[in-house]
Structure formats: C-alpha cells, structure tokens
C-alpha cells in the first residue's frame, strides 16, 4: 500500500471519530512492542484503533487485513500505553477503522474488536 494512502486514511478516520464525539489522544503511538494508529477516548472508554485504508476491495476489505496476530500486537501495545499513561482503571477497547477510498466515494466503518 502507498504510504500516503495510509496517512490519508488515518486523517479521515481521525476526523470521522471527532465528528462522533471522540477525543483523539495520540496518533501513531509507537512502543517497543508495536504501533497504535489512533488512541481515542469517548464516554470514559479508551479505544486503541488500527486504521486500514484501501482504494479498492480487489484484495479484500480493509478491515480483513487485521489478523488475529495483529490484534495480539495491538493489545500488547495498548497495555504498554495504559501503563505509561496510568490508565489502569479505564475501560479499554480495541477497534479497526476501515477506510475505502474509491474515486470520489469513501466509506468509513468502525469495527469494535475486543474489550480488555
């Protein structure tokens, strides 16, 4: 995937989340164990979000690229974030945002994966 397409998807996903009342805490948060594209908060829940962006569904829908293995890495990175930011008492969720940009049409879908 083109890096600029990924960044565009993350920007669109962040704006979409903000329109839904989320507060973006971090973008591209890097740890020793992985990266989290977006950390956001709404209604006292902290969300750790992977953004997947595609220009077509030729090779599958964007969210389908988030494998079980990737979810494990997301959870480890999220746990690192929780410890670093003293959020041990917060409700936590993993999610994927699927961004499909096809010409002038775009579709953004949020998939909640897991609470922990």
N, C-alpha and C positions, 0 to 999 in steps of 0.2 A: 504494500500500500504506500502511496505517496505520503510523505510526512506532512505536507501542507494540508492534505485532505483530512488527516487525523487531527491536526490542530484546529482546522475549521470546524470539525465535528465537536471537539471539546468546547470551543467557543459557543457554538449553537446550543449544546447541551447545558452549559452554564447559564446562558440567557433563558433557556426554557425552564430550568429549575428555579431561577429567580422569579420568573413570571408566575410560578406556582407557590411562591412564598418561602422558598428555601433561602438560607443564607450560605453563601459559599465561604468555607473556612480556608481551604487550600486547593490549589491546582498543581498537578504533577508533583505530589509529595513523594520524595524518594527516601527509602530506608535501605539498610543492608540486605533485607530480605525481599525487596520488591518495590514497586511504584503503585501509587493510587492516583488515578487521573483526577478525580474530584472528591473532596471531602466536603460535605454539606450538612446543614442542620435545619430541621423543621420540627415543630411540636415536641421539643425535648428529645428528639431522636437524632443521632449522628449517623449519616449514611456514607459508606465508602463505595465509590462508584467507578466502575470501569466503563469507558466510552468506546464503542466500536462504530466506525464510520465506513460506509461503502458507497460507491457510485452506482452499483447495480447488485442484483441478487444472483448473478451468474454463478458465483461460488458459494452461495448460501446467504442467509440473512445475517446482518451484522452481529446480533447477539449470539448466534450459534457458534461464533468463534471463541466464546468464553467457556473453555473446557472445565471439567472438574478439577484438573490440576491447576489451572489458572485461578479458580475460586479458592483453592487452598493457599496459594501465594497471596491472593488478595486479603484473606483472613489473617495471615501472618503479618503482613504489612500493616493492616488495620490494628492489630494487637500492639504492634510497636508504637503506632501513632497514639493509641489510648494511653499507654504507659508514659510516653513523652509529654503528653498534654494533660495528664492527671484526670482522665475521663472514666475511671474505673466504675463509677456509679451510673454512667449514662446508658441508655438503651442504644443498641448498635445494630445496624443492618447493612448487608451487602446488597448492591444493586448493579444492574447493567443498563446503560442507555444505548439504544440502537438508533443510529442516525443514518438514514438513507437519503442521499442527495442525488437526484436523477434529473439533470437539467434544471428547470426552474421549480420542480417539485421537490419537497423534502418531507420526510416523515420522521418524527422523533417519538420513540416509545421507551417507557421506563419499565424494567422488569426487576421486581424485588426478589432476591435470591434466598437470603437467609438472615435470621436474627441470631445474635450471639451475645 
